[in-house]
Amino acid sequence: MNLTVFGIGYVGLVQAAVLAEVGHEVVCVDIDEKKVERLNQGLIPIFEPGLESLVKENHAAGRIRFTTDAAAAVRHGQIQMIAVGTPPGEDGSADLKYVLAVAETIGREMDSAKIVVGKSTVPVGTCEKVKARIAETLKKRGREDLSFDVASNPEFLKEGSAVADCMKPDRIIVGTSSEDTEMVMRELYAPFNRNHEKMIVMDVRSAEFTKYAANCMLATKISFMNEMANLAEQLGADIEEVRKGIGSDPRIGYHFIYPGLGYGGSCFPKDVRALIKTAEGVKFDAKLLRAVEERNNAQKSVLFDKVNRYFKGLLKGKTFAVWGLAFKPNTDDMREAPARVLMEALWAAGAKVQAYDPEAMQECQAIYGQRDDLLLCGTKEAALRGADALLICTEWKSFRAPSFDALKDALTTPVIFDGRNLYDPKVIARYGIEYFSIGRMAA
């Protein structure tokens, strides 16, 4: 099938590459000329396992193309997929200006029947706004004879495993009331729907809401577990043992119940806030969602508070090794990452940071630039040298089994503040290293 994807960000690029991989002819359009040029040169703007080879191979085969020519792109695709960003506005609500700009472009350039698919995460009712904008634009052109439909098809990708999530989706949500549109969407996703029925068809508003409900549910599990971790510390319980105990209950499960420094990234923080604003718009008091956000914001300061207490507030002039900058492993994304909150608090207290992350170093440099109180190190071992303590913010696999003898020798003060509970406190104690984690008493 011929498909046009608007927006070559995280969602758009991954979805486009995977659809091209199964044989669809995909044209990706973006207003960022440099991004388009770099993609046509085989340079991928984000780190995501498996994505680079997928894009390069399908670009070489001619199944995926990148352009800034919106008119040609609209003409190409029977399906027009909108995957542009919906950044939070000042009040936390989702900003739809890019989505509606694409709708206007489609209405202005289309010359045949189209199915417009909303892939971006958008508030309930957005597809209706897209439909109205396209209809309005066609009316101005005097082309009300051109037919189109607007469907919702939210994404459920996890950064770090997005390609796999696209290749083997656990569900494909399609919001439409049109049998013709449903038939086309079934054809589009047929290669991913062979083993058993994965497509769930519902009305458009329910599909839009499903995406928000899913992300907010996962955010709630994370915030709940972090609240239990903080309480466990006060009660002398070990949250890791508690996690195993409750995770073994199939009604709860092990997913998203790992205590830590709170959620970050481009989705959970933005979507929780957006749904709170949506609720306010219909005069509904979203008490639970507000509590989820409040707990998460507070959780990002937990590690700094532990450090500050240990050093009795005397952080000025001290140097701290920070392992992990990305908000989660297998990505270079630092949007709303707990490491940012931690580093900025350390700098405000007069401390210096020596940081290492396997993938997010360039992103950190882009965010903070050159600073006298930030040293980006080439290895995790280099970040330790001369530091007063080690602070762990991201659970990269390469951090799981360090040489504790070498770690102790490199640190001025043999102490670890672990925001991801990577180590066994009893093992750390045998090396003569003090250890503070989340929801566990020091050994």
C-alpha positions in Angstrom: 0.0 0.0 0.0 1.1 3.6 -0.5 1.4 5.4 2.8 2.4 8.9 3.8 3.8 9.6 7.3 3.8 13.2 8.6 6.5 13.7 11.2 9.8 11.9 11.4 10.1 11.9 15.1 10.3 8.9 17.4 6.9 7.4 16.5 6.8 8.4 12.9 10.2 7.1 12.0 9.9 3.7 13.8 6.4 3.1 12.4 7.3 4.1 8.9 10.4 1.9 8.9 8.5 -1.2 10.1 5.7 -0.7 7.6 8.3 -0.4 4.8 10.0 -3.5 6.0 6.8 -5.6 5.3 6.5 -4.2 1.8 4.5 -1.0 2.0 5.7 2.1 0.0 6.2 4.8 2.6 7.0 8.5 2.1 7.9 10.4 5.2 7.5 14.2 5.2 8.9 16.7 7.7 9.5 20.5 7.7 13.0 20.0 9.1 15.2 20.1 6.1 18.4 19.1 7.9 16.7 16.1 9.4 15.4 15.0 6.0 18.8 15.5 4.4 20.5 13.5 7.1 18.0 10.7 6.9 18.5 10.5 3.1 22.3 10.2 3.9 21.6 7.3 6.3 22.1 9.3 9.5 19.5 8.4 12.1 18.5 11.2 14.5 17.7 8.9 17.5 19.1 5.9 19.2 16.8 2.9 19.1 18.0 -0.7 18.9 17.5 -2.2 15.4 16.2 1.1 13.9 19.3 2.2 12.0 19.7 -1.0 9.9 15.9 -1.1 9.3 15.9 2.5 7.9 19.0 2.1 5.8 18.0 -1.2 4.2 14.5 -0.1 3.3 15.8 3.3 2.0 18.2 1.5 -0.2 15.4 -0.7 -1.5 13.3 2.4 -2.2 10.5 1.4 0.1 11.0 4.4 2.4 11.7 8.0 1.3 12.2 11.2 3.2 11.1 14.6 1.8 10.0 18.1 2.7 7.7 18.2 -0.3 4.3 18.0 1.4 2.3 18.3 -1.8 4.0 15.3 -3.4 3.8 13.3 -0.2 0.0 13.9 0.1 -0.5 12.8 -3.5 1.5 9.6 -2.8 -0.5 8.0 0.0 -3.9 6.5 0.1 -3.3 6.6 3.8 -2.1 9.8 5.4 -0.6 9.1 8.9 -0.2 12.0 11.3 2.7 11.3 13.7 3.8 14.9 14.6 4.5 16.0 18.1 1.9 17.2 20.6 4.1 19.1 23.0 2.6 20.2 26.3 1.3 23.8 26.5 2.1 26.1 29.4 -0.9 24.7 31.3 0.0 21.1 30.6 -2.6 20.5 27.9 -1.6 18.9 24.6 -0.7 21.5 21.9 -2.5 20.5 18.6 -1.1 23.1 16.4 1.2 20.7 14.5 -1.6 18.1 14.1 -4.0 20.7 12.7 -1.3 22.2 10.5 -0.9 18.7 8.9 -4.7 18.4 8.5 -4.8 21.7 6.7 -1.9 20.6 4.4 -3.7 17.4 3.5 -6.9 19.3 2.7 -4.9 21.8 0.6 -2.9 19.2 -1.4 -5.1 16.1 -1.7 -6.5 15.3 -5.2 -8.1 11.9 -4.5 -9.8 10.0 -1.7 -7.8 9.7 1.5 -7.9 8.0 4.8 -6.3 10.2 7.5 -4.9 8.2 10.5 -4.1 9.9 13.8 -1.0 8.2 15.2 0.0 11.1 17.5 -1.1 10.9 21.1 -4.0 13.4 21.2 -6.9 14.4 23.5 -10.3 12.9 23.0 -12.1 14.7 20.2 -8.9 15.6 18.1 -9.9 13.4 15.1 -13.1 15.4 14.9 -11.0 18.6 14.8 -8.8 17.2 12.1 -11.9 16.2 10.1 -13.3 19.7 10.4 -10.1 21.3 9.4 -9.7 19.2 6.3 -13.4 19.8 5.3 -12.9 23.5 5.9 -9.8 23.6 3.7 -11.5 21.6 0.9 -14.5 23.9 1.0 -12.2 26.9 0.4 -10.7 25.1 -2.6 -14.1 24.3 -3.9 -13.2 20.5 -3.8 -15.9 19.3 -1.5 -16.3 16.4 -3.9 -13.1 14.8 -2.6 -14.0 12.1 0.0 -11.9 11.4 3.1 -12.2 9.7 6.5 -10.3 10.3 9.7 -9.4 7.3 12.0 -7.5 7.0 15.3 -4.6 4.5 15.5 -2.7 5.2 18.7 0.8 3.9 19.1 2.0 1.8 22.1 5.7 1.8 21.6 8.2 1.5 24.4 11.5 3.4 23.9 14.3 0.9 23.9 12.1 -1.8 22.3 10.1 0.2 19.8 11.1 -1.8 16.7 10.2 -5.1 18.4 6.9 -3.6 19.6 6.0 -2.5 16.1 7.0 -5.8 14.5 5.1 -7.9 17.1 2.4 -5.7 18.5 0.4 -7.0 21.4 -2.6 -5.1 20.1 -3.5 -2.8 17.2 -6.1 -0.2 18.2 -8.2 1.3 15.4 -10.9 3.9 16.0 -13.4 4.2 13.2 -17.1 3.8 12.4 -16.5 3.2 8.7 -16.4 -0.4 7.4 -14.3 0.8 4.4 -11.7 2.4 6.6 -11.6 -0.7 8.8 -11.0 -2.9 5.7 -8.1 -0.6 4.6 -6.6 -0.6 8.1 -6.8 -4.4 8.3 -5.0 -4.6 4.9 -2.3 -2.2 6.2 -1.6 -4.2 9.3 -2.3 -7.7 7.9 1.5 -8.7 8.1 1.4 -8.1 11.8 -1.9 -9.8 12.4 -1.3 -13.3 11.2 -0.9 -15.6 14.3 -4.0 -14.4 16.1 -6.4 -11.5 16.0 -4.6 -8.4 17.4 -6.8 -5.7 15.9 -9.3 -4.1 18.2 -11.8 -1.8 16.4 -13.8 0.7 18.4 -15.2 4.2 18.0 -12.8 7.1 17.4 -13.1 8.7 20.8 -12.6 5.5 22.7 -9.4 4.8 20.7 -8.1 8.2 21.5 -8.8 7.7 25.2 -7.3 4.2 25.2 -3.8 5.6 24.6 -4.1 8.0 27.5 -5.7 5.5 29.8 -2.9 3.0 29.1 0.0 5.4 29.8 -1.7 6.8 32.9 -2.3 3.3 34.2 1.4 2.4 33.8 2.4 5.8 35.4 0.1 5.0 38.3 1.8 1.6 38.9 5.2 3.3 39.0 4.2 6.0 41.4 2.4 3.5 43.6 5.5 1.4 43.9 7.7 4.4 44.7 5.3 5.4 47.4 5.5 1.9 48.9 9.3 2.1 48.6 9.5 5.3 50.6 7.1 3.9 53.2 9.1 0.6 53.4 12.2 2.5 54.3 10.4 4.1 57.3 9.0 0.7 58.4 12.3 -1.2 58.0 11.0 -3.4 55.2 12.8 -4.3 52.0 10.8 -3.1 48.9 12.7 -5.6 46.7 11.3 -8.5 48.7 7.9 -6.9 48.7 8.1 -6.5 44.9 8.6 -10.2 44.5 5.8 -10.9 46.9 3.2 -8.8 45.1 4.5 -9.4 41.6 3.9 -13.1 42.0 0.2 -12.3 42.1 -1.0 -12.6 38.5 -3.5 -9.9 39.1 -0.6 -7.5 39.7 2.3 -9.0 37.8 6.0 -7.9 37.7 5.8 -5.2 35.0 6.2 -1.5 36.1 6.5 -2.3 39.8 10.2 -1.6 40.1 11.0 1.2 42.6 13.3 4.0 41.5 13.5 7.7 40.7 10.2 8.1 38.9 9.2 8.0 35.3 10.4 10.4 32.6 10.6 10.5 28.8 8.3 12.0 26.3 5.1 10.1 27.1 4.1 9.5 30.7 4.8 13.0 32.1 3.1 14.7 29.2 0.2 12.3 28.9 -0.7 12.4 32.7 -0.7 16.2 32.6 -2.8 16.3 29.4 -5.4 13.9 30.8 -5.6 16.0 34.0 -6.3 19.1 31.8 -8.8 17.1 29.7 -10.6 16.2 33.0 -10.6 19.8 34.1 -12.2 20.8 30.8 -15.2 18.7 31.6 -15.2 19.7 35.3 -14.0 16.3 36.5 -11.6 16.2 39.5 -8.9 13.6 38.5 -7.7 13.1 42.1 -5.7 9.9 41.4 -3.9 11.4 38.3 -2.9 14.5 40.3 -1.5 12.2 43.1 0.4 10.2 40.5 2.1 13.3 39.1 2.8 14.7 42.6 4.4 11.5 43.8 6.5 11.3 40.6 7.8 14.8 40.8 8.8 14.3 44.5 10.5 11.0 43.6 13.0 12.6 41.3 14.5 14.4 44.3 14.8 11.3 46.5 18.4 10.5 45.6 19.6 14.1 46.1 17.9 14.2 49.5 19.8 11.0 50.5 23.1 12.5 49.3 22.5 15.8 51.0 21.7 14.1 54.3 24.7 11.9 54.2 27.1 14.8 53.6 25.2 16.9 56.1 24.4 19.6 53.5 28.1 20.2 52.8 28.0 19.6 49.1 29.8 22.7 47.8 33.2 21.8 46.2 32.4 18.0 46.2 32.4 15.9 43.0 29.9 13.2 42.2 30.0 10.4 39.7 26.7 10.0 37.9 26.0 6.7 36.0 23.1 7.0 33.7 21.6 10.1 32.0 18.8 8.8 29.8 15.4 8.4 31.5 15.6 4.6 30.8 18.1 2.1 29.3 18.4 1.5 25.5 17.6 5.1 24.6 19.4 8.5 24.4 16.3 10.3 25.5 16.8 12.7 28.4 13.4 14.4 28.3 12.2 14.7 32.0 15.0 12.3 33.0 15.5 12.0 36.8 19.3 12.5 36.2 18.5 16.0 35.1 16.7 16.9 38.4 19.6 15.3 40.3 22.4 17.1 38.5 20.7 20.4 38.6 20.2 20.1 42.4 23.8 19.2 42.8 25.0 22.2 40.8 22.7 24.5 42.8 24.4 23.2 45.9 27.8 24.0 44.5 28.9 20.4 43.6 30.5 19.1 40.4 29.3 16.2 38.3 31.3 13.6 36.4 28.8 11.7 34.2 28.7 8.7 32.0 25.9 7.1 29.9 26.3 4.6 27.1 24.1 6.6 24.6 23.0 9.9 26.0 26.3 11.8 26.3 25.7 13.8 23.1 22.2 14.6 24.2 23.5 15.8 27.6 26.0 18.0 25.9 23.3 19.5 23.7 21.1 20.3 26.7 23.7 21.7 29.0 26.6 22.8 26.8 30.0 23.5 28.3 30.0 23.9 32.1 32.8 24.0 34.6 30.8 21.8 36.9 30.0 19.0 34.4 32.5 16.6 33.0 31.3 14.0 30.5 33.5 10.9 30.7 34.2 8.3 28.1 33.8 5.4 30.4 31.9 4.6 33.6 35.3 4.0 35.3 36.6 7.4 34.3 33.5 9.0 35.9 34.5 7.5 39.3 38.1 8.9 39.5 38.4 11.3 42.4 34.6 11.5 42.9 33.2 11.7 46.5 30.4 9.2 45.8 28.7 7.3 43.0 25.1 8.1 42.1 23.2 5.7 39.8 20.2 7.1 37.8 19.7 4.6 34.9 19.7 0.8 35.0 21.9 0.1 32.0 23.1 -3.5 31.9 26.7 -2.4 31.8 26.3 -1.0 35.3 25.1 -4.3 36.8 28.4 -6.0 37.5 31.2 -3.5 38.1 34.5 -4.2 39.9 33.6 -3.1 43.4 37.2 -3.2 44.5 38.2 -0.8 41.7 35.1 1.3 42.4 36.1 1.6 46.1 39.7 2.5 45.2 38.5 5.2 42.7 36.1 7.0 45.0 37.3 9.4 47.6 34.4 8.3 49.9 33.4 4.6 49.4 29.6 5.2 49.1 27.0 4.4 46.4 23.6 6.0 46.1 21.7 3.7 43.8 18.4 5.1 42.4 17.7 1.8 40.6 18.4 -0.9 43.2 21.0 -2.7 41.0 23.0 -4.3 43.8 22.5 -6.6 46.8 23.2 -4.5 49.9 24.8 -7.5 51.6 27.3 -8.0 48.7 28.2 -4.3 48.7 28.8 -4.4 52.5 31.4 -7.1 52.1 33.5 -4.7 50.0 33.4 -2.1 52.7 31.2 0.3 50.7 28.3 2.2 52.1 25.2 1.7 50.1 21.9 3.6 49.9 19.1 2.5 47.6 15.4 3.0 47.2 13.0 1.3 49.7 15.7 -0.7 51.4 17.6 -0.2 54.7 21.4 0.0 54.4 23.0 -3.4 55.2 
